[in-house]
Amino acid sequence: MAQAYVQVTTTTDERAEAGELATAAVAERFAACAQVVGPISSTYWWEGEIETAQEYMVVFKTTADRFEQLAGLIAERHSYETPEIIATAIAAGSADYLTWVADQTADDEDDDEDVLEAVDDDLEIVE
């Protein structure tokens, strides 16, 4: 069976938080890359009212196998009570790029331990 790929999005009202989510996901290898987009204007229902807010979108590229871990990281570290966590299947893409995504999200903890410690120290991420 061929590897499945997804693009996962979330939004937050702080650019710093968007950057921290992006860096943590890539450092943990739950995503091969993450792009912060914004500010964007979001309009939505919240607690019976229509709200409009400035937000930053984070777009993660990963494999379907890593989605649950990525979603867990987003849910755990996100400041929103109900964060957006949406995965969209990637129907097609460059073979070289998708191979790179798979390679970057491979579960190889030994090689990444020093990198994760450095990122955690630099970002002061609490686990």
Residue, then its C-alpha position, 0 to 999 in steps of 0.5 A: m500500500a502506498q504511503a498516504y500524505v496529509q496537510v494539517t491546518t490550525t489557527t491561533d491568535e498569536r504569531a509566537e504561538a503559531g511559530e512554537l507549534a510549527t517548530a515543536a511539530v517539526a522537531e518531534r518529526f510529526a511534520a516535515c515542515a510547517q508554514v505560518v501564514g498571516p495575519i488572516s481574518s477569521t469569522y466564526w460562531w463562538e458561544g452563540e455570537i459571530e466573531t471576527a478575529q485576526e489569526y495566524m494559520v499554521v500549515f503542516k505537511t506530514t504522513a497520514d500515519r503521523f496525524e494522530q501524534l501531530a493532532g495530539l501535540i497541537a491539542e496539548r500545546h494550543s491556547y484555544e479551548t477548541p483548536e482547529i485541527i483539520a487534515t486534508a488528504i494530499a491527492a497527488g504531489s511531486a514524488d521527490y517532495l513526498t519522499w522527503v516528507a516521509d523521510q523527515t517524519a520517519d520515527d528515528e528517535d536516536d538521531d533526533e534526541d539532541v536536536l529535540e533537547a536544543v529546540d526545547d531549551d531554546l523555546e522553553i517548551v514544557e512537556 
